Amino acid sequence: MTAYDPDAQAAALTEIAQLTTAFEEQQAALERARDELHAGIVKHLMDRSAPPGLIADASPYDRNHIRRLGVAAGVPPLREPKPKTRARKKPTT
């Protein structure tokens, strides 16, 4: 079995702990920035200040994801869905 130098091991674990803390801080900052971006997207979808396609062009998301964010936030659709028509019965001869 390999014997580890106690001083090197302690230094390595200290460095890893510091790097882990820095990583977790950056991850939390990323989540805050993402939440702010999503809130801004939803705000502009609700205000109808820009169409979803242009919002998608200005953001890192595609138009479909912008739509999903809006639906999840309760943004009403731009158009009402078309009424479904009933299928006609074929005439019997």
Residue, then its C-alpha position, 0 to 999 in steps of 0.5 A: m500500500t502506498a504511504y501518503d505524506p501527511d503534510a502533502q495530504a493535508a495541503a491537498l485536502t485544504e486546497i480541494a476544500q477551498l476549490t469546492t467552496a469557490f465552486e459552490e459559490q459560483q454555482a449559487a451565483l449562476e442559479r441567481a443569474r438564471d432566476e433573474l433572467h427567467a424573471g425578466i423573460v416572463k416580465h416581458l412576455m407578460d407585458r408583451s413588450a417584445p415577441p417571443g422570437l426576438i426575446a429568444d434571439a437576445s437570450p441563450y434560449d430558443r423560442n420553444h424554451i421561451r414558450r415553456l417558461g411563459v406557460a410555466a409562469g402562466v403567461p396567456p397565449l398570444r392567440e386563443p386556440k382554434p376550436k376543434t371541429r368534429a369529424r363528419k360522418k361519412p354518408t352511408t349509401 
